[in-house]
Amino acid sequence: MGDSETIKVIKGRRAIRDYDTSKDVPDELIYKIIEAGGYAPSAENQQPWRVIVVRDKKLREFIGQTAVDRTILLFGRATPRQELERRLSYIESKASRERTIDILISGQRFEYIKGNPETDGAPVLLVLAVDQTHVGNSQATLRGTGGVYGWSGPRHAVIAGAMMVQNMALAAAALGIGSCVSSVQLDHFDDVGAISKKLGIPFPHWVPILCLTLGYAKYDRTLGPPRQGPEEIAFLNKWGQHFVKEDRK
């Protein structure tokens, strides 16, 4: 059985960090991408998400610099180079692997978030925020049927938000738009607070958790890191009991 068009889009999606800055992304396509994101599942259909479309140059510069600074701390100082070499061992070319490590430790890997033409930056940045405070308690700001009174499950909002971003990334790929999911600029409490303030997000009621850049890819990217197959990651009934595909005709 061959892959459907949907499966082809899923397998063909790539993280794009080099954008053609001569092309903008029309609002109509951004609308379609966000609309597709809104079809992601959420507990009791609460839809605990909001998306901020960031086109403002200064805001993108601020968020991008936050990512660069945090990356330098994480990979340039806190993570031993030997560990980076281990994580990137799937890159067969030593020269390519070393270049990738240098891009990481210098923070250059996240320059694209700033949107600057000289670094092939993305023209559009989406910032996803979720309501982690009262999912399951049927608020005026949320949709849904309620749930058990007093129950609060913040992880449900994070899970739903992650699925929404995945929907948007796949929708972008289907529309010929490149994208890249990032969270390094939102992994530290101080950064979350600073970005929330810049964007007017009512933190901590609403919390930004993920970003998605959008733009037309400057280069075609067909290759990606190797993926583990189902025979490596799936078990049947019990952990360690590998799932093996059988012909059940």
N, C-alpha and C positions, 0 to 999 in steps of 0.2 A: 504494500500500500504506500503510495507516494504522499508527500507532505501537502497539506492544504495551504492555501495562501496565508492563513493566520499563522500556521506553524513556520512557514518560510519567513514571515516578518519577525517572529520571535527569535528564530535562529540567526537571522541576518542583522539584527540590531547590534550596533556597536557604540561604544562610548566615544563621542566626538569632542576633541579638544582644540581643533584647528578649524576656524570658520572663514567662509568667504565674506569678508566685511563689506563687499560691494553690493550685497543683497540683504535687504531687510526681510523680516518675517511679517507678512500681512496680519493685521488684527483678526481677519476672518479665519485664518488657520490657527492662530492662538486660541480663538474661541472654540474651534472644533476640538483642539487638543484638550482644553480644560473640560469641555463637555464630555468627551470620552472618559476623562479621569473621574468625573462624577458618577459614572456607571460602575465604579468599583464597589464591591460588597462592604458593608459595615454592620456591626452588631445592631439589630433591631432597626436597621435603616436610619441610624442616627445621623449619618453623614457629618461627622465631627471635623470638618475641614474647611479651610479658607485658603485661597491662592492670591498672592500679591504679584501682579505682573510688573516687573521692575525694568523700566526703560531709561530712567534717569541716570545719566553718566556718573554723577557724584555718588549716588547710592550704590551703583554697581562697583565702582572703584573701592568704596568702603568695604563692601561685603567680600570682594575679591582679595583685598589686602589682608583682611582678617583671615581668610583661608591660607594665604601665603605665609603670614606670620605664624599661624598655628602649625602649618606643615613643617616649617623650619624647626620649631620646637620639638615636634613629634619625631620627625625623621632625621633632622640634622643634628639633634643633640641627645634625645632620649633613647633612640633606637640604634643599637650597634650596627655598623656596616655589614658585619657577617650575617646578621639577621635579615637585613634587606637583600643580601645576595641569596640567602636561602629562599625567601619569599618569591624572588624573581627568577629562580633557577629554571623556570620553564622557558625563559628566553635563551635560546641556544647560542646565539652570537654573543661572545663575551663583550665585544665593543658596544653592542646595542644594550646589553644589560648594564654595563658601567655608565653609559649615557643616561639610561633611565634612572639609575640611582642618583646621579648628579642632579638631574632635573627635580627629583624628589627632595633631596636634602637642601637644595637652594630655594625651594618653594616655587620654582618656575612652572611646575606641573599644574598649578592652579591660577596662573596668570590669565587664562582664557575667561575666567569668571568676570574679570574687570571690564571686558568688552572693548578693550582698546584695539584699534585697527592695526597698530604696529606689532601686536602680538597675536593677531588673528583671533581676537576675542569674540565672544558670542554677543549678538545684538540684543538678545532678550534673556532675562533671568526670571524664572518663576520661583517664588518662595512659598513653601507650604507650611501652614500653621494648623495645629489641631487643638481641640478643646479636650484637655485631659482631666478636667475637674469633676464632672458629674455625668459621665456617660452612663446611661441606664436610668437616669432620673428625670427624663422627659422635661427639658427646659424650653422656654420660649425661643431660645436661639438655636435649638436643635429640633430635628424632626424625628418622629418615631413613636412608639407606643408606650414608652415608659420602661417597665421592667420591675425588678424587685426594689421596693422602697429602701432608700439609704445605701444601696449598693453603688460603689464607684469603682470602675475598672479602667484606669488610665491606659493600660497596655492595649485595650481594644482600640482606642483612638490612634495610637501609634501604628498598630497593625493596619488599620483601615487607611491611614495616611500613606503608608508605604505602598499599599496596593493601588492607591490612587495615582501615585507618582509613576508606578510601573505601567499603569494604563496610559498615562500621558506620554511616557517614553515610547511605548509601542505605537500609539496613535501618531506620534511625530514621525516615527520611522515609516509607517504606512503612507504618510503624506509627503515623504521625501525630505523631511526636516531632520537634521542631526540634533542629538541631545546628549547630555551627560548629567548623571545624578551625582550630587556631592553633599557631604554632611560635615566635613572637617571644620568648616567655619561655624558649625552649630553643635560641636561636641563638647565644648567647655561652657560652663555656666555663665562666666563673664561675657563670653562672646554672644551667647544667646540673648542675654540682657541688653547688650549694646546694640545688636542688630534689631531687636524688638523695638528699642527706643527710636532708632533711626526710621523704621518703617511704621511707627505708630501702632504696633501690635500690642493689645492689652495684656501684656505679660504680667503675672504668670497664669492668668486664666487661659489665655491662648498661647501656645508655645510653638515657635518655628522649629521644625525638625529636619527638613530636607530642602535642597535647592535643585532646580533643573534648568540647565541652560538650553537655549533653542537657537538654531541658525542653520544655514546651508553649509554643508561640509565643504571645506576647501579641497580636501583630497578624498578620493574613494578609499574606504577602509573595508576590506573584505576579510582580512585575517584577524583573529582574536586569540586570546589565551586559550589553551586546551581546556576542554570540559570533561568532567568525569561522566561516564555513561551510567545508565540505570543499574547495570550489573555491579558497579562499584559503590553506589550510594543507597540502593534500595534493598530492604530485607523483607522476607516473607514471614509474617506472623510473629517472629521473634528476632531480636537484635542478633546479628551475626549469621543469620540464616539467609543467605543471599537469594534475592528474587531472580529467578531465571525465566526468561520468556519461553513459553511452551505453545505448541500448536494445538489448540483446543477444538479443532474441527470435528 
